[in-house]
Amino acid sequence: MLIKFAYQDFLDDRRFNNTTPKNITNYTTLLGEFINYCHDNDIVNVEEITYKVVKTHLQECQKRGNKPSTINTKLLRIRAFLNYMVECEVIKVNPAKKVKRQKEDIRIEVFTDEQIRQMLNYYRRIKQRDKSYFAYRDYTIIVTILGSGIRRGEIINLGWSDIDFINNNISITGKGRIRETVPITEKLSKELSAYKTFCMHYFGSLSEFVFVGRNNRQMTSNAISLMFKNLSEVMNFKNVRVSCHTFRHTFCHRLAMSGMSSFAIQKLMRHTNISVTMRYVGMWGNELREQNDKYNPLNNMDI
């Protein structure tokens, strides 16, 4: 089967199975790069794709400066494509399965308490001085992520009907389009309630969505990227990236540091596999050990 037709068939299948537009774009970009590599090297049929073809492509990506995490993501996309070819009985075995993932030097960035205070105080000053909706909105976005750990796309799609102010929880559509209920603290519930009242006065009517733009319509992905970019430029932190995911990691970090069980953290973070949670807990376990060595009560006892 010609690779160019197989590639289009694969994308059509993903769309048919309701793969998100974001993931379709990822497939188009990352898998499309491999398809172009095959074309440039006169590999026109799926049956001609071998272990060596896949590995050589990824080695070239490495030479161009791709990080291990990027190469592993590309490998996953290629594997998914070739798995589909196996399902369609175009090939019998997926040659990419034998290609090993690269070891990643995982460093998960989190904010310090001082950095969090700086960001929140920055927005507080603007919203109190200028009565700015955008300062109030961006402040509430940060508080919501820090208080619940929800993801970027979940923030964008969060609706007022998803928030249960009586029982203090929010309903969100997470990865895999799974509907989940996340508990929130009374403190976050009060922050969202106050923000809701502000929005009603500011716009005159309440939008379906919690976080909106100037026109009272749903906030876009580009708008939230711009928000974090502007905040990053103002704060100018040297050792941490200002992003939605860093706030989510900070939420997870605080849970781990508090001594919460891995099972409870997995449920709050909504990791489908507890191994992901354990990776975080294991990493911050070193920090726990350092904190224990520094502050253990026995340090100052004459025994």
C-alpha positions, -999 to 999 in steps of 0.1 A, spaced: 0 0 0 13 35 -9 24 53 22 8 86 12 -26 69 10 -21 49 42 -12 81 60 -44 98 49 -64 67 58 -49 67 92 -57 104 99 -93 98 86 -96 68 110 -84 90 139 -110 117 130 -137 90 128 -128 79 163 -131 114 176 -95 121 182 -92 157 194 -81 184 168 -50 190 189 -39 154 186 -47 154 148 -24 184 145 3 165 164 -1 135 141 1 157 111 32 174 123 52 146 139 41 116 119 40 138 88 77 144 93 84 107 91 62 103 60 82 131 43 114 113 53 102 81 36 93 100 5 127 118 4 144 84 6 123 67 -21 103 46 4 69 46 -12 51 15 2 42 7 38 57 -27 34 91 -11 28 92 5 62 117 -14 84 132 -12 118 162 4 102 141 30 84 124 41 116 156 42 137 176 61 111 148 87 109 149 92 147 187 93 147 186 121 122 161 139 144 186 135 173 214 150 152 191 180 145 189 186 182 156 169 191 154 161 228 148 125 240 112 134 250 105 147 215 121 117 199 100 94 221 68 113 212 77 109 175 83 72 180 49 68 197 32 84 167 50 62 142 41 31 163 4 41 163 4 45 125 21 11 119 -2 -5 145 -31 7 124 -14 -8 93 -12 -42 112 -49 -39 120 -57 -33 84 -36 -63 75 -13 -43 53 17 -56 73 20 -84 97 44 -70 123 50 -34 135 87 -28 128 88 3 152 80 -19 182 117 -30 183 129 6 184 137 14 220 126 46 237 153 70 247 161 76 284 148 110 294 165 134 318 132 143 335 132 176 353 98 187 364 96 225 371 75 238 400 70 273 415 83 283 449 59 299 474 76 333 468 71 330 430 34 322 435 30 352 458 47 375 433 24 364 404 -8 367 425 2 400 440 9 414 405 -27 406 394 -41 418 427 -26 452 423 -39 456 387 -74 444 394 -77 467 425 -62 497 408 -78 494 374 -108 472 381 -95 452 352 -115 421 341 -84 405 325 -64 408 357 -92 393 377 -97 365 351 -60 356 349 -57 357 387 -86 333 390 -72 310 363 -40 307 383 -58 301 416 -81 275 399 -51 255 385 -32 257 418 -63 246 437 -74 218 415 -46 208 391 -68 209 360 -53 211 326 -51 239 301 -78 225 278 -100 219 308 -96 255 319 -107 267 285 -138 245 284 -149 250 320 -185 262 322 -204 277 350 -228 247 350 -197 225 357 -192 241 391 -211 228 421 -208 256 447 -229 236 472 -209 204 472 -176 221 463 -166 202 432 -162 208 395 -170 185 366 -146 184 337 -140 165 305 -104 153 307 -81 133 285 -99 107 264 -130 129 267 -138 112 300 -162 132 323 -148 134 358 -157 152 390 -129 169 409 -133 181 445 -123 217 453 -117 234 486 -142 259 501 -115 286 496 -114 280 458 -152 278 457 -154 312 473 -129 327 449 -149 313 419 -181 326 434 -167 361 438 -153 360 403 -188 350 390 -204 380 406 -177 403 391 -184 388 356 -221 394 359 -216 431 368 -188 436 342 -206 420 312 -242 425 322 -249 388 315 -231 356 323 -214 336 296 -217 298 294 -180 296 300 -161 306 331 -131 322 314 -139 344 284 -124 371 262 -133 407 257 -164 397 238 -177 375 266 -171 344 245 -151 313 253 -114 319 258 -92 305 230 -61 284 233 -41 312 217 -54 337 243 -43 315 273 -9 311 256 -6 349 253 -16 353 290 12 330 302 37 346 278 29 381 291 31 369 327 65 353 320 79 385 306 67 405 336 80 380 362 113 372 343 119 340 364 153 325 355 148 289 367 112 280 358 89 283 328 57 301 334 31 279 319 -2 262 327 15 229 331 40 243 356 11 253 378 -3 218 375 30 203 384 32 227 414 -2 214 426 11 178 424 44 188 441 25 203 471 4 171 474 35 149 474 53 171 499 23 171 522 26 133 525 -6 125 506 -7 89 494 2 81 458 -33 67 452 -50 99 464 -26 120 442 -34 98 412 -71 104 417 -67 142 421 -43 145 391 -64 120 371 -34 100 359 -47 69 341 -16 50 351 -2 52 387 33 48 373 31 84 361 22 95 397 49 73 412 75 90 389 66 124 404 64 110 440 97 92 435 114 124 422 102 146 450 109 118 475 146 131 473 133 165 483 114 150 512 146 132 523 166 165 521 139 183 541 139 155 567 177 156 570 176 194 575 146 197 599 144 163 617 138 169 655 167 146 664 191 170 648 190 193 679 188 166 705 217 154 725 213 117 722 
